[in-house]
Structure formats: structure tokens, C-alpha cells
Amino acid sequence: MAVNNAMTADFLRSAYGGESMAHMRYLIWGDSAEKDGYPNIGKLFRAVAYAEWAHAKNHFNVLKEQVGDNTVVAGAVFGHTNIIENLQGAIDGELHEVKQMYPVYLETARYQEEKDAQRSFNYALEAEKVHAKIFEFAQDTAKQGKDLDIATMYVCPICGYTEIGDNVEKCPICGASRDVFKAFE
């Protein structure tokens, strides 16, 4: 599982940093949503925070043989205002990863024949596409002054795929069985 190319290793560290910050940002925004009367949007933020943790964990594990201190440069969305703007920040962050960051990181890993990095980047890329759509739906709902009408959210701990409502039989991204999914109720 060693990473042989410095550029791919740098991209893994940057992705790890970005996913780690997204994890914390979503936990903060989730608490805020709940306090503002949107408990299910708060649940959504916490579920996706868990997915971002899964992405960070995957990137970190690919780098497990890269021991030592490193400066990590990662983009991040900042700000904490209201439910609509916080959801816009989430949408912007997810779309940046989908349209800019992960396609470049994935192509670099492919070019450099870094199989473990390819898998980690691909898992995150595909899950982030789902996250962007879910956050857009949540924002549309919040703009109407309503909370999401959801009971349970399920997150794959392997790749971060997120499902609202009924759990899937197996993860459409990584193939994990539904019994490993974490439920957010």
C-alpha cells in the first residue's frame, strides 16, 4: 500500500486535510441547524460528516507508510451564518471536489499507477456527487422554511456513500453490504 510518487502523496495529504475540515465543519453546521429548528438537516450534516471522516480515513490509510511531519495545504469553506448559507457552503465544497479536485487527483493517481490512491479518490469522488445533490435538496427545502422529511440516513463506512430513507442492499460505489452501513436516526 506504499505510495511511490510524491505528487500523489501530496494530493492524498491535501484531500485528507480537506475531508477532515469538512467533517468538523459539517458537525458544527449540524448543531446549528438543529438549534435553528431543522433537526433533520442537522442529521444530514452529521451523516455527511461521517462520510467525510470515511474519506479522510481512506486517504490517511493509503499514506500509512509515509511517516513524518508534513505541511498540508487544503482548500476549505469557512463561515457560519444561517441554514441557507451553510448549505450553500456545503454545496460549494462538494461541487469543488466533484468538478475540480478529485478528477485531477484521480487522473494523477491513474497516470502514476497508484492503485490504492485511485480507489480512495474514486470512492470520495462518487460519494461527493451524491452529497452535493442531497445538500441541494436540503437547501431547496430550507428555502421554503421547512425541514427535511426523513427518518433515517445510512452511510457506508467504506466509501462514504449516503442514502436517505431505505437502506440499499449493497453500496453502489464500493459494493459493501447494507449491514455495515451506519444509521443516523
C-alpha positions in Angstrom: 0.0 0.0 0.0 3.0 2.3 -0.2 2.7 5.5 -2.3 5.6 5.7 -4.7 5.0 9.2 -6.2 5.4 12.5 -4.4 2.6 14.2 -6.3 0.1 11.5 -5.5 1.2 11.6 -1.8 0.8 15.4 -1.8 -2.7 15.1 -3.2 -3.6 12.4 -0.6 -2.5 14.7 2.2 -4.4 17.7 0.7 -7.5 15.5 0.3 -7.1 14.2 3.9 -6.9 17.8 5.2 -9.9 18.9 3.2 -12.0 16.0 4.2 -11.0 16.4 7.9 -12.1 20.1 7.8 -15.4 19.2 6.0 -16.0 16.6 8.8 -15.7 19.2 11.5 -17.5 22.0 9.5 -20.5 19.7 9.0 -20.6 18.8 12.7 -20.7 22.5 13.5 -23.3 23.3 10.9 -25.4 20.2 12.0 -25.5 21.6 15.6 -26.5 25.0 14.3 -29.2 23.5 12.0 -30.7 21.6 15.0 -30.7 24.7 17.2 -32.4 26.7 14.4 -35.3 24.2 14.2 -34.0 21.9 11.4 -33.2 18.7 13.2 -33.3 16.5 10.1 -31.0 18.9 8.2 -28.8 18.6 11.3 -28.9 14.9 10.9 -28.0 15.2 7.3 -24.9 17.3 8.2 -23.9 14.7 10.8 -24.4 11.8 8.4 -22.3 13.5 5.7 -19.7 14.4 8.4 -19.3 10.7 9.0 -18.9 10.1 5.2 -16.2 12.8 5.1 -14.5 11.0 8.0 -14.5 7.8 5.9 -12.9 9.7 3.0 -10.2 11.2 5.3 -9.6 7.7 6.9 -9.1 6.2 3.4 -6.7 8.8 2.3 -4.8 8.6 5.6 -4.6 4.8 5.4 -3.1 4.9 1.8 -0.4 7.1 3.3 0.2 4.9 6.3 3.8 4.2 5.4 4.6 7.9 4.8 5.7 8.6 8.4 6.8 12.1 9.4 5.6 15.6 9.6 4.1 17.3 6.6 2.6 20.7 5.9 -0.9 20.1 4.5 -2.4 22.6 2.1 -6.1 22.1 1.6 -9.0 24.3 0.5 -11.9 24.8 2.8 -15.2 26.6 3.1 -15.4 28.9 6.0 -18.3 30.8 7.5 -21.2 30.0 9.9 -24.2 32.2 9.4 -27.6 30.6 8.7 -29.1 27.4 7.4 -29.3 28.5 3.7 -25.8 29.9 3.6 -24.3 26.9 5.5 -26.0 24.6 3.0 -24.6 26.7 0.1 -21.2 26.3 1.7 -21.7 22.6 1.7 -22.9 22.6 -1.9 -19.9 24.7 -3.0 -17.4 22.5 -1.2 -18.9 19.3 -2.6 -19.1 20.6 -6.1 -15.4 21.8 -5.9 -14.4 18.3 -5.0 -16.6 16.8 -7.8 -15.6 19.2 -10.6 -12.1 20.3 -9.7 -10.2 18.5 -7.0 -11.0 14.8 -7.3 -10.9 14.5 -11.1 -7.4 15.9 -11.1 -6.2 13.8 -8.2 -7.7 10.6 -9.7 -6.2 11.2 -13.1 -2.8 11.8 -11.5 -3.1 8.6 -9.4 -4.0 6.7 -12.6 -1.1 8.2 -14.5 1.3 7.4 -11.7 -0.2 3.9 -11.3 -1.1 4.4 -7.7 -3.9 1.8 -7.3 -4.7 2.4 -3.7 -4.9 6.2 -4.2 -7.1 5.7 -7.2 -9.6 3.7 -5.2 -9.6 6.2 -2.4 -10.0 9.2 -4.7 -12.7 7.4 -6.7 -14.7 6.4 -3.6 -14.6 10.1 -2.5 -15.5 11.5 -5.9 -18.5 9.3 -6.4 -19.8 9.8 -2.8 -19.4 13.6 -3.1 -21.6 13.6 -6.2 -24.4 12.2 -4.0 -23.6 14.6 -1.2 -23.9 17.6 -3.5 -27.4 16.5 -4.6 -28.6 15.8 -1.1 -27.4 19.2 0.1 -29.1 20.9 -2.9 -32.4 19.2 -2.0 -32.0 20.2 1.7 -31.3 23.8 0.7 -34.4 23.9 -1.5 -36.5 22.6 1.4 -35.0 25.0 3.9 -35.7 27.9 1.5 -39.4 27.1 1.9 -38.9 27.3 5.7 -39.2 23.5 6.1 -37.0 20.8 7.4 -36.3 17.6 5.5 -38.9 14.9 5.9 -36.6 12.0 6.6 -36.5 9.3 9.3 -33.1 7.6 8.8 -29.9 8.2 6.8 -27.4 5.5 6.0 -23.7 6.0 5.3 -21.3 3.4 4.0 -18.2 3.4 6.3 -16.0 2.1 3.4 -16.6 4.8 0.8 -18.9 7.4 2.3 -21.9 6.8 0.0 -25.0 8.3 1.7 -28.6 7.1 1.3 -31.8 8.8 2.6 -34.7 6.6 3.8 -34.5 2.9 2.9 -31.0 1.4 3.0 -29.6 -0.1 -0.1 -28.9 -3.9 -0.4 -25.3 -3.1 -1.3 -23.3 0.0 -1.7 -23.5 1.2 -5.4 -19.9 2.6 -5.1 -17.9 0.0 -3.3 -20.2 -3.0 -3.0 -20.3 -3.1 0.8 -23.2 -5.0 2.3 -26.0 -2.9 3.9 -25.3 -4.5 7.3 -22.1 -2.4 7.6 -23.8 0.9 6.9 -24.1 3.3 9.8 -27.6 4.6 10.5 -28.4 8.2 11.5 -31.8 8.3 13.1 
